[in-house]
Amino acid sequence: MARVRAGELSEALLHLTSHMDVMILEGNRVIEVKNRGVDKGRAVKRWLEKYDWDFIFCAGDDWTDEYMFEVMPEHAYSIKVGGGFSRAKYHVRSWREIREILHEIVRKEVRYENA
């Protein structure tokens, strides 16, 4: 039922935005409305260029996240959640594994600060 509703929503959005310079993208449980020429990769690239980051962690479960993975520097931790081809360096099976990784990072950081 949700897929049918998502399709209906996409069709309605296509109709409503036909005169605008936007794209409608259907992803994994998401419908993305964005300006043409703008994607997660371009947004991430702007942030990456803005500062000299010590640590970069990037995770995603959708094909639209591939734009992000593509612009990640070599030292970044990019993680694809779920199966399928990806430009991410690492793969995990589910969001639960991402949560475990984040908890471990926080535990190590707290230990480091208290040392």
KEKOLMAR-390283 format. One record per atom (N, C-alpha, C, CB): x, y, z; residue in three letters. Coordinates in nm, 2 decimals. Atoms other than C-alpha are relative to their C-alpha. Glycine has a CB too. Layout:
N
+--------+--------+--------+-----+
!      x !      y !      z !  aa !
+--------+--------+--------+-----+
!      X !      Y !      Z ! ALA !
...
+--------+--------+--------+-----+
***
This chain:
115
+--------+--------+--------+-----+
!      x !      y !      z !  aa !
+--------+--------+--------+-----+
!   0.08 !  -0.12 !   0.00 ! MET !
!   0.00 !   0.00 !   0.00 ! MET !
!   0.09 !   0.13 !   0.00 ! MET !
!  -0.09 !   0.00 !   0.12 ! MET !
!  -0.08 !  -0.12 !  -0.01 ! ALA !
!   0.28 !   0.24 !   0.09 ! ALA !
!   0.07 !   0.03 !  -0.14 ! ALA !
!   0.11 !  -0.02 !   0.10 ! ALA !
!  -0.06 !  -0.02 !   0.14 ! ARG !
!   0.44 !   0.19 !  -0.26 ! ARG !
!  -0.10 !   0.06 !  -0.09 ! ARG !
!   0.05 !  -0.13 !  -0.06 ! ARG !
!   0.10 !  -0.06 !   0.09 ! VAL !
!   0.12 !   0.27 !  -0.43 ! VAL !
!  -0.02 !   0.15 !   0.04 ! VAL !
!  -0.14 !  -0.07 !   0.02 ! VAL !
!   0.02 !  -0.14 !  -0.04 ! ARG !
!   0.08 !   0.59 !  -0.22 ! ARG !
!   0.12 !   0.08 !  -0.04 ! ARG !
!  -0.02 !   0.01 !   0.15 ! ARG !
!  -0.13 !  -0.07 !   0.04 ! ALA !
!   0.45 !   0.69 !  -0.29 ! ALA !
!  -0.01 !   0.03 !  -0.15 ! ALA !
!   0.12 !  -0.09 !   0.04 ! ALA !
!   0.02 !  -0.02 !   0.14 ! GLY !
!   0.38 !   0.64 !  -0.66 ! GLY !
!  -0.09 !   0.12 !  -0.03 ! GLY !
!  -0.04 !  -0.12 !  -0.07 ! GLY !
!   0.10 !  -0.11 !   0.02 ! GLU !
!   0.07 !   0.86 !  -0.64 ! GLU !
!   0.06 !   0.14 !   0.04 ! GLU !
!  -0.12 !  -0.03 !   0.08 ! GLU !
!  -0.06 !  -0.13 !  -0.04 ! LEU !
!   0.26 !   1.13 !  -0.45 ! LEU !
!   0.11 !   0.04 !  -0.10 ! LEU !
!   0.07 !  -0.02 !   0.14 ! LEU !
!  -0.10 !  -0.04 !   0.10 ! SER !
!   0.55 !   1.12 !  -0.70 ! SER !
!  -0.07 !   0.06 !  -0.13 ! SER !
!   0.08 !  -0.12 !  -0.04 ! SER !
!   0.07 !  -0.06 !   0.12 ! GLU !
!   0.30 !   1.17 !  -0.99 ! GLU !
!  -0.06 !   0.13 !   0.03 ! GLU !
!  -0.12 !  -0.10 !  -0.03 ! GLU !
!   0.05 !  -0.13 !  -0.03 ! ALA !
!   0.13 !   1.45 !  -0.81 ! ALA !
!   0.11 !   0.11 !   0.01 ! ALA !
!  -0.08 !   0.00 !   0.14 ! ALA !
!  -0.11 !  -0.09 !   0.00 ! LEU !
!   0.46 !   1.62 !  -0.74 ! LEU !
!   0.06 !   0.03 !  -0.14 ! LEU !
!   0.11 !  -0.06 !   0.09 ! LEU !
!  -0.04 !  -0.03 !   0.14 ! LEU !
!   0.57 !   1.58 !  -1.10 ! LEU !
!  -0.09 !   0.10 !  -0.07 ! LEU !
!   0.01 !  -0.13 !  -0.08 ! LEU !
!   0.10 !  -0.09 !   0.06 ! HIS !
!   0.25 !   1.75 !  -1.21 ! HIS !
!   0.01 !   0.14 !   0.06 ! HIS !
!  -0.14 !  -0.05 !   0.02 ! HIS !
!  -0.01 !  -0.13 !  -0.07 ! LEU !
!   0.28 !   2.03 !  -0.95 ! LEU !
!   0.13 !   0.08 !  -0.03 ! LEU !
!  -0.01 !  -0.02 !   0.15 ! LEU !
!  -0.14 !  -0.06 !   0.02 ! THR !
!   0.65 !   2.10 !  -1.03 ! THR !
!   0.04 !   0.00 !  -0.15 ! THR !
!   0.10 !  -0.07 !   0.08 ! THR !
!  -0.04 !   0.01 !   0.14 ! SER !
!   0.64 !   2.06 !  -1.41 ! SER !
!   0.06 !   0.13 !  -0.06 ! SER !
!  -0.12 !  -0.04 !  -0.08 ! SER !
!  -0.05 !  -0.13 !   0.05 ! HIS !
!   0.71 !   2.43 !  -1.46 ! HIS !
!   0.12 !   0.05 !   0.07 ! HIS !
!  -0.12 !   0.10 !   0.00 ! HIS !
!  -0.11 !  -0.04 !  -0.08 ! MET !
!   0.99 !   2.44 !  -1.21 ! MET !
!   0.12 !  -0.08 !  -0.04 ! MET !
!  -0.03 !  -0.02 !   0.15 ! MET !
!  -0.13 !   0.06 !   0.03 ! ASP !
!   1.36 !   2.35 !  -1.24 ! ASP !
!   0.03 !  -0.10 !   0.12 ! ASP !
!   0.11 !   0.10 !  -0.02 ! ASP !
!  -0.02 !   0.10 !  -0.11 ! VAL !
!   1.33 !   2.06 !  -0.99 ! VAL !
!  -0.01 !  -0.14 !  -0.05 ! VAL !
!  -0.10 !   0.02 !   0.12 ! VAL !
!   0.01 !   0.14 !   0.03 ! MET !
!   1.36 !   1.69 !  -0.99 ! MET !
!  -0.07 !  -0.08 !   0.11 ! MET !
!   0.15 !  -0.07 !  -0.03 ! MET !
!   0.06 !   0.09 !  -0.10 ! ILE !
!   1.16 !   1.42 !  -0.82 ! ILE !
!   0.07 !  -0.13 !   0.00 ! ILE !
!  -0.16 !  -0.01 !  -0.02 ! ILE !
!  -0.07 !   0.13 !   0.00 ! LEU !
!   1.36 !   1.12 !  -0.71 ! LEU !
!  -0.06 !  -0.09 !   0.10 ! LEU !
!   0.15 !   0.02 !   0.03 ! LEU !
!   0.05 !   0.10 !  -0.09 ! GLU !
!   1.22 !   0.81 !  -0.56 ! GLU !
!   0.12 !  -0.09 !   0.05 ! GLU !
!  -0.11 !  -0.09 !  -0.06 ! GLU !
!  -0.11 !   0.08 !  -0.06 ! GLY !
!   1.46 !   0.63 !  -0.32 ! GLY !
!  -0.06 !  -0.10 !   0.09 ! GLY !
!   0.10 !   0.09 !   0.08 ! GLY !
!   0.04 !   0.10 !  -0.10 ! ASN !
!   1.44 !   0.38 !  -0.04 ! ASN !
!  -0.08 !   0.06 !   0.11 ! ASN !
!   0.12 !  -0.08 !   0.05 ! ASN !
!   0.09 !  -0.06 !  -0.10 ! ARG !
!   1.14 !   0.49 !   0.16 ! ARG !
!   0.01 !   0.15 !   0.01 ! ARG !
!   0.02 !  -0.06 !   0.13 ! ARG !
!  -0.01 !  -0.14 !   0.00 ! VAL !
!   1.19 !   0.85 !   0.05 ! VAL !
!  -0.03 !   0.05 !  -0.14 ! VAL !
!   0.15 !   0.05 !   0.04 ! VAL !
!   0.02 !  -0.07 !   0.13 ! ILE !
!   1.08 !   1.09 !  -0.22 ! ILE !
!   0.07 !   0.13 !   0.02 ! ILE !
!  -0.16 !   0.02 !  -0.03 ! ILE !
!  -0.09 !  -0.12 !  -0.01 ! GLU !
!   1.33 !   1.37 !  -0.28 ! GLU !
!  -0.04 !   0.09 !  -0.10 ! GLU !
!   0.15 !  -0.04 !  -0.01 ! GLU !
!   0.02 !  -0.11 !   0.09 ! VAL !
!   1.24 !   1.70 !  -0.43 ! VAL !
!   0.11 !   0.09 !   0.01 ! VAL !
!  -0.14 !   0.07 !   0.03 ! VAL !
!  -0.12 !  -0.09 !   0.00 ! LYS !
!   1.54 !   1.90 !  -0.53 ! LYS !
!   0.02 !   0.07 !  -0.13 ! LYS !
!   0.13 !  -0.09 !   0.03 ! LYS !
!  -0.03 !  -0.08 !   0.12 ! ASN !
!   1.67 !   2.16 !  -0.77 ! ASN !
!   0.09 !  -0.09 !  -0.09 ! ASN !
!   0.08 !   0.13 !   0.04 ! ASN !
!  -0.09 !   0.07 !   0.10 ! ARG !
!   1.83 !   2.02 !  -1.08 ! ARG !
!   0.14 !   0.04 !   0.02 ! ARG !
!  -0.04 !   0.02 !  -0.15 ! ARG !
!  -0.15 !  -0.03 !  -0.02 ! GLY !
!   2.21 !   2.00 !  -1.05 ! GLY !
!   0.04 !   0.01 !   0.15 ! GLY !
!   0.02 !   0.13 !  -0.06 ! GLY !
!  -0.03 !   0.00 !  -0.14 ! VAL !
!   2.19 !   1.98 !  -0.67 ! VAL !
!  -0.02 !  -0.14 !   0.05 ! VAL !
!  -0.08 !   0.10 !   0.08 ! VAL !
!   0.01 !   0.14 !  -0.06 ! ASP !
!   2.26 !   1.65 !  -0.49 ! ASP !
!   0.08 !   0.00 !   0.13 ! ASP !
!   0.05 !  -0.11 !  -0.10 ! ASP !
!  -0.07 !   0.02 !  -0.13 ! LYS !
!   2.40 !   1.52 !  -0.16 ! LYS !
!   0.15 !   0.02 !  -0.02 ! LYS !
!  -0.03 !  -0.13 !   0.06 ! LYS !
!  -0.15 !  -0.01 !   0.02 ! GLY !
!   2.75 !   1.50 !  -0.31 ! GLY !
!   0.04 !   0.15 !  -0.01 ! GLY !
!   0.03 !  -0.07 !  -0.13 ! GLY !
!  -0.04 !  -0.14 !   0.01 ! ARG !
!   2.76 !   1.87 !  -0.40 ! ARG !
!  -0.02 !   0.07 !   0.13 ! ARG !
!  -0.09 !   0.07 !  -0.10 ! ARG !
!   0.02 !  -0.06 !  -0.13 ! ALA !
!   2.62 !   1.97 !  -0.06 ! ALA !
!   0.12 !  -0.04 !   0.09 ! ALA !
!  -0.13 !  -0.04 !   0.06 ! ALA !
!  -0.11 !   0.05 !  -0.09 ! VAL !
!   2.88 !   1.75 !   0.12 ! VAL !
!   0.13 !   0.06 !  -0.04 ! VAL !
!   0.01 !  -0.16 !  -0.01 ! VAL !
!  -0.12 !  -0.06 !   0.05 ! LYS !
!   3.16 !   1.88 !  -0.10 ! LYS !
!   0.02 !   0.14 !   0.05 ! LYS !
!   0.00 !   0.00 !  -0.16 ! LYS !
!  -0.01 !  -0.14 !  -0.05 ! ARG !
!   3.08 !   2.24 !   0.00 ! ARG !
!   0.05 !  -0.01 !   0.15 ! ARG !
!  -0.13 !   0.07 !  -0.01 ! ARG !
!  -0.04 !   0.01 !  -0.14 ! TRP !
!   3.11 !   2.13 !   0.37 ! TRP !
!   0.14 !  -0.04 !   0.02 ! TRP !
!  -0.09 !  -0.09 !   0.08 ! TRP !
!  -0.14 !   0.05 !  -0.01 ! LEU !
!   3.43 !   1.94 !   0.31 ! LEU !
!   0.10 !   0.11 !  -0.03 ! LEU !
!   0.02 !  -0.12 !  -0.09 ! LEU !
!  -0.09 !  -0.10 !   0.04 ! GLU !
!   3.59 !   2.24 !   0.14 ! GLU !
!   0.00 !   0.12 !   0.10 ! GLU !
!  -0.04 !   0.05 !  -0.13 ! GLU !
!   0.01 !  -0.11 !  -0.09 ! LYS !
!   3.48 !   2.48 !   0.42 ! LYS !
!   0.10 !  -0.01 !   0.12 ! LYS !
!  -0.14 !   0.00 !   0.05 ! LYS !
!  -0.08 !   0.02 !  -0.12 ! TYR !
!   3.69 !   2.33 !   0.70 ! TYR !
!   0.10 !  -0.11 !  -0.02 ! TYR !
!  -0.08 !  -0.03 !   0.12 ! TYR !
!  -0.10 !   0.11 !   0.00 ! ASP !
!   3.99 !   2.10 !   0.76 ! ASP !
!  -0.05 !  -0.10 !   0.11 ! ASP !
!   0.14 !   0.05 !   0.03 ! ASP !
!   0.06 !   0.09 !  -0.09 ! TRP !
!   3.80 !   1.81 !   0.92 ! TRP !
!   0.10 !  -0.11 !   0.05 ! TRP !
!  -0.12 !  -0.07 !  -0.07 ! TRP !
!  -0.09 !   0.11 !  -0.06 ! ASP !
!   3.98 !   1.57 !   1.16 ! ASP !
!  -0.06 !  -0.14 !  -0.02 ! ASP !
!   0.01 !   0.03 !   0.15 ! ASP !
!   0.06 !   0.13 !   0.01 ! PHE !
!   3.72 !   1.30 !   1.13 ! PHE !
!  -0.13 !   0.01 !  -0.09 ! PHE !
!  -0.04 !  -0.06 !   0.14 ! PHE !
!   0.12 !  -0.01 !   0.08 ! ILE !
!   3.46 !   1.23 !   0.86 ! ILE !
!  -0.07 !  -0.14 !  -0.01 ! ILE !
!   0.04 !   0.04 !  -0.15 ! ILE !
!   0.08 !   0.12 !   0.00 ! PHE !
!   3.19 !   0.97 !   0.89 ! PHE !
!  -0.13 !   0.02 !  -0.08 ! PHE !
!  -0.04 !  -0.05 !   0.15 ! PHE !
!   0.11 !  -0.02 !   0.09 ! CYS !
!   2.93 !   0.92 !   0.62 ! CYS !
!  -0.07 !  -0.14 !  -0.02 ! CYS !
!   0.05 !   0.06 !  -0.14 ! CYS !
!   0.07 !   0.13 !   0.01 ! ALA !
!   2.66 !   0.65 !   0.61 ! ALA !
!  -0.13 !   0.03 !  -0.07 ! ALA !
!  -0.03 !  -0.06 !   0.14 ! ALA !
!   0.13 !  -0.01 !   0.08 ! GLY !
!   2.36 !   0.59 !   0.38 ! GLY !
!  -0.05 !  -0.13 !  -0.05 ! GLY !
!   0.02 !   0.10 !  -0.11 ! GLY !
!   0.06 !   0.12 !   0.04 ! ASP !
!   2.12 !   0.33 !   0.27 ! ASP !
!  -0.07 !   0.01 !  -0.14 ! ASP !
!  -0.09 !  -0.05 !   0.10 ! ASP !
!   0.08 !  -0.02 !   0.12 ! ASP !
!   1.99 !   0.47 !  -0.06 ! ASP !
!   0.09 !   0.03 !  -0.12 ! ASP !
!  -0.10 !   0.11 !   0.02 ! ASP !
!  -0.09 !  -0.03 !   0.11 ! TRP !
!   2.12 !   0.51 !  -0.41 ! TRP !
!   0.03 !   0.15 !  -0.01 ! TRP !
!  -0.08 !  -0.04 !  -0.13 ! TRP !
!  -0.03 !  -0.14 !   0.00 ! THR !
!   2.09 !   0.89 !  -0.37 ! THR !
!   0.12 !   0.03 !   0.09 ! THR !
!  -0.12 !   0.08 !   0.05 ! THR !
!  -0.12 !  -0.02 !  -0.09 ! ASP !
!   2.37 !   0.86 !  -0.10 ! ASP !
!   0.13 !  -0.03 !  -0.08 ! ASP !
!  -0.01 !  -0.09 !   0.12 ! ASP !
!  -0.12 !   0.03 !   0.08 ! GLU !
!   2.61 !   0.74 !  -0.37 ! GLU !
!   0.07 !   0.13 !  -0.04 ! GLU !
!  -0.03 !  -0.08 !  -0.13 ! GLU !
!  -0.06 !  -0.13 !   0.03 ! TYR !
!   2.67 !   1.11 !  -0.46 ! TYR !
!   0.09 !   0.04 !   0.11 ! TYR !
!  -0.11 !   0.10 !  -0.03 ! TYR !
!  -0.08 !  -0.03 !  -0.12 ! MET !
!   2.80 !   1.16 !  -0.11 ! MET !
!   0.13 !  -0.08 !   0.00 ! MET !
!  -0.08 !  -0.02 !   0.13 ! MET !
!  -0.11 !   0.10 !   0.00 ! PHE !
!   3.02 !   0.85 !  -0.12 ! PHE !
!   0.11 !   0.04 !  -0.10 ! PHE !
!  -0.04 !  -0.14 !  -0.01 ! PHE !
!  -0.09 !  -0.04 !   0.11 ! GLU !
!   3.17 !   0.97 !  -0.44 ! GLU !
!   0.10 !   0.11 !   0.03 ! GLU !
!  -0.08 !   0.03 !  -0.13 ! GLU !
!  -0.08 !  -0.11 !  -0.03 ! VAL !
!   3.31 !   1.29 !  -0.30 ! VAL !
!   0.08 !  -0.01 !   0.13 ! VAL !
!  -0.09 !   0.13 !   0.00 ! VAL !
!  -0.07 !   0.02 !  -0.13 ! MET !
!   3.44 !   1.15 !   0.03 ! MET !
!   0.15 !  -0.01 !  -0.02 ! MET !
!  -0.05 !  -0.12 !   0.07 ! MET !
!  -0.14 !   0.01 !   0.01 ! PRO !
!   3.81 !   1.20 !   0.08 ! PRO !
!   0.05 !  -0.14 !   0.04 ! PRO !
!   0.08 !   0.11 !   0.08 ! PRO !
!  -0.06 !   0.14 !  -0.03 ! GLU !
!   4.04 !   0.89 !   0.12 ! GLU !
!  -0.01 !  -0.03 !   0.14 ! GLU !
!   0.14 !  -0.01 !  -0.05 ! GLU !
!  -0.01 !   0.03 !  -0.15 ! HIS !
!   4.06 !   0.93 !   0.50 ! HIS !
!  -0.14 !  -0.01 !   0.06 ! HIS !
!   0.08 !   0.10 !   0.07 ! HIS !
!   0.13 !   0.00 !  -0.05 ! ALA !
!   3.68 !   0.94 !   0.54 ! ALA !
!  -0.05 !  -0.14 !   0.02 ! ALA !
!  -0.10 !   0.07 !  -0.09 ! ALA !
!   0.07 !   0.13 !  -0.02 ! TYR !
!   3.47 !   0.65 !   0.67 ! TYR !
!  -0.13 !   0.01 !  -0.06 ! TYR !
!  -0.01 !  -0.03 !   0.16 ! TYR !
!   0.12 !   0.01 !   0.07 ! SER !
!   3.20 !   0.59 !   0.42 ! SER !
!  -0.06 !  -0.14 !   0.01 ! SER !
!   0.01 !   0.05 !  -0.15 ! SER !
!   0.06 !   0.13 !  -0.02 ! ILE !
!   2.95 !   0.32 !   0.49 ! ILE !
!  -0.13 !  -0.02 !  -0.07 ! ILE !
!  -0.02 !  -0.03 !   0.15 ! ILE !
!   0.12 !   0.03 !   0.06 ! LYS !
!   2.68 !   0.17 !   0.28 ! LYS !
!  -0.08 !  -0.10 !   0.09 ! LYS !
!   0.02 !  -0.07 !  -0.14 ! LYS !
!   0.09 !   0.08 !  -0.08 ! VAL !
!   2.39 !   0.03 !   0.48 ! VAL !
!  -0.09 !  -0.08 !  -0.09 ! VAL !
!  -0.09 !   0.08 !   0.10 ! VAL !
!   0.08 !   0.09 !   0.09 ! GLY !
!   2.23 !  -0.28 !   0.31 ! GLY !
!   0.09 !  -0.05 !  -0.12 ! GLY !
!  -0.12 !   0.08 !  -0.05 ! GLY !
!  -0.07 !   0.06 !   0.11 ! GLY !
!   2.32 !  -0.47 !   0.00 ! GLY !
!   0.01 !   0.09 !  -0.12 ! GLY !
!  -0.07 !  -0.13 !  -0.03 ! GLY !
!  -0.01 !  -0.07 !   0.13 ! GLY !
!   2.41 !  -0.37 !  -0.35 ! GLY !
!   0.13 !   0.07 !  -0.02 ! GLY !
!  -0.11 !   0.10 !  -0.02 ! GLY !
!  -0.13 !  -0.07 !   0.03 ! PHE !
!   2.70 !  -0.19 !  -0.52 ! PHE !
!   0.00 !   0.13 !   0.06 ! PHE !
!   0.01 !   0.01 !  -0.15 ! PHE !
!  -0.01 !  -0.14 !  -0.06 ! SER !
!   2.83 !   0.12 !  -0.36 ! SER !
!   0.15 !   0.05 !  -0.01 ! SER !
!  -0.04 !   0.00 !   0.15 ! SER !
!  -0.13 !  -0.06 !   0.00 ! ARG !
!   3.12 !   0.36 !  -0.38 ! ARG !
!   0.05 !   0.02 !   0.14 ! ARG !
!  -0.01 !   0.14 !  -0.07 ! ARG !
!  -0.05 !  -0.01 !  -0.14 ! ALA !
!   3.14 !   0.35 !   0.00 ! ALA !
!   0.11 !  -0.10 !   0.03 ! ALA !
!  -0.12 !  -0.02 !   0.10 ! ALA !
!  -0.11 !   0.09 !  -0.04 ! LYS !
!   3.45 !   0.20 !   0.16 ! LYS !
!  -0.05 !  -0.13 !   0.07 ! LYS !
!   0.10 !   0.07 !   0.08 ! LYS !
!   0.04 !   0.11 !  -0.09 ! TYR !
!   3.26 !  -0.02 !   0.40 ! TYR !
!  -0.15 !  -0.03 !  -0.02 ! TYR !
!   0.03 !   0.03 !   0.15 ! TYR !
!   0.14 !   0.04 !   0.01 ! HIS !
!   2.93 !  -0.21 !   0.41 ! HIS !
!  -0.04 !  -0.06 !   0.13 ! HIS !
!  -0.02 !  -0.10 !  -0.12 ! HIS !
!   0.07 !   0.07 !  -0.11 ! VAL !
!   2.70 !  -0.31 !   0.69 ! VAL !
!  -0.13 !  -0.05 !  -0.04 ! VAL !
!  -0.01 !   0.10 !   0.13 ! VAL !
!   0.13 !   0.05 !   0.04 ! ARG !
!   2.38 !  -0.50 !   0.69 ! ARG !
!  -0.12 !   0.08 !   0.04 ! ARG !
!  -0.02 !  -0.14 !   0.06 ! ARG !
!   0.12 !  -0.08 !  -0.04 ! SER !
!   2.15 !  -0.27 !   0.88 ! SER !
!   0.04 !   0.12 !   0.08 ! SER !
!  -0.09 !  -0.09 !   0.09 ! SER !
!  -0.02 !  -0.12 !  -0.08 ! TRP !
!   2.11 !   0.06 !   1.06 ! TRP !
!   0.04 !  -0.03 !   0.15 ! TRP !
!  -0.13 !   0.08 !   0.00 ! TRP !
!  -0.04 !   0.04 !  -0.14 ! ARG !
!   2.16 !  -0.13 !   1.39 ! ARG !
!   0.15 !  -0.01 !   0.01 ! ARG !
!  -0.06 !  -0.14 !   0.04 ! ARG !
!  -0.15 !   0.01 !  -0.01 ! GLU !
!   2.53 !  -0.19 !   1.30 ! GLU !
!   0.05 !   0.15 !   0.00 ! GLU !
!   0.05 !  -0.08 !  -0.12 ! GLU !
!  -0.04 !  -0.14 !   0.00 ! ILE !
!   2.56 !   0.19 !   1.23 ! ILE !
!  -0.01 !   0.05 !   0.14 ! ILE !
!  -0.08 !   0.08 !  -0.10 ! ILE !
!   0.02 !  -0.05 !  -0.14 ! ARG !
!   2.42 !   0.26 !   1.57 ! ARG !
!   0.11 !  -0.06 !   0.09 ! ARG !
!  -0.14 !  -0.05 !   0.05 ! ARG !
!  -0.10 !   0.06 !  -0.08 ! GLU !
!   2.67 !   0.01 !   1.73 ! GLU !
!   0.14 !   0.07 !  -0.03 ! GLU !
!   0.01 !  -0.15 !  -0.03 ! GLU !
!  -0.12 !  -0.07 !   0.03 ! ILE !
!   2.96 !   0.18 !   1.55 ! ILE !
!   0.00 !   0.14 !   0.06 ! ILE !
!   0.01 !   0.02 !  -0.16 ! ILE !
!   0.00 !  -0.14 !  -0.07 ! LEU !
!   2.85 !   0.53 !   1.67 ! LEU !
!   0.01 !  -0.01 !   0.15 ! LEU !
!  -0.13 !   0.06 !  -0.04 ! LEU !
!  -0.01 !   0.02 !  -0.14 ! HIS !
!   2.81 !   0.40 !   2.02 ! HIS !
!   0.15 !  -0.03 !   0.04 ! HIS !
!  -0.09 !  -0.12 !   0.06 ! HIS !
!  -0.14 !   0.03 !  -0.03 ! GLU !
!   3.17 !   0.26 !   2.01 ! GLU !
!   0.09 !   0.12 !  -0.02 ! GLU !
!   0.04 !  -0.11 !  -0.10 ! GLU !
!  -0.08 !  -0.13 !   0.02 ! ILE !
!   3.31 !   0.59 !   1.87 ! ILE !
!  -0.02 !   0.09 !   0.12 ! ILE !
!  -0.05 !   0.07 !  -0.13 ! ILE !
!   0.03 !  -0.09 !  -0.12 ! VAL !
!   3.14 !   0.78 !   2.16 ! VAL !
!   0.07 !  -0.06 !   0.12 ! VAL !
!  -0.15 !   0.01 !   0.02 ! VAL !
!  -0.07 !   0.06 !  -0.12 ! ARG !
!   3.27 !   0.53 !   2.42 ! ARG !
!   0.15 !   0.02 !  -0.01 ! ARG !
!  -0.03 !  -0.16 !   0.00 ! ARG !
!  -0.15 !  -0.02 !   0.02 ! LYS !
!   3.63 !   0.56 !   2.28 ! LYS !
!   0.03 !   0.14 !   0.03 ! LYS !
!   0.05 !  -0.05 !  -0.13 ! LYS !
!  -0.03 !  -0.15 !  -0.02 ! GLU !
!   3.61 !   0.94 !   2.28 ! GLU !
!  -0.02 !   0.04 !   0.14 ! GLU !
!  -0.10 !   0.08 !  -0.09 ! GLU !
!   0.02 !  -0.03 !  -0.15 ! VAL !
!   3.48 !   0.95 !   2.64 ! VAL !
!   0.12 !  -0.05 !   0.07 ! VAL !
!  -0.13 !  -0.06 !   0.05 ! VAL !
!  -0.11 !   0.06 !  -0.07 ! ARG !
!   3.76 !   0.72 !   2.75 ! ARG !
!   0.13 !   0.09 !  -0.03 ! ARG !
!   0.03 !  -0.14 !  -0.05 ! ARG !
!  -0.12 !  -0.08 !   0.04 ! TYR !
!   4.02 !   0.94 !   2.56 ! TYR !
!  -0.01 !   0.13 !   0.08 ! TYR !
!  -0.01 !   0.03 !  -0.15 ! TYR !
!   0.01 !  -0.13 !  -0.07 ! GLU !
!   3.89 !   1.26 !   2.72 ! GLU !
!   0.02 !  -0.01 !   0.15 ! GLU !
!  -0.14 !   0.06 !  -0.02 ! GLU !
!  -0.01 !   0.02 !  -0.14 ! ASN !
!   3.89 !   1.11 !   3.07 ! ASN !
!   0.14 !  -0.05 !   0.03 ! ASN !
!  -0.10 !  -0.10 !   0.05 ! ASN !
!  -0.14 !   0.06 !  -0.02 ! ALA !
!   4.25 !   0.97 !   3.03 ! ALA !
!   0.09 !   0.11 !   0.06 ! ALA !
!   0.06 !  -0.06 !  -0.12 ! ALA !
+--------+--------+--------+-----+
***
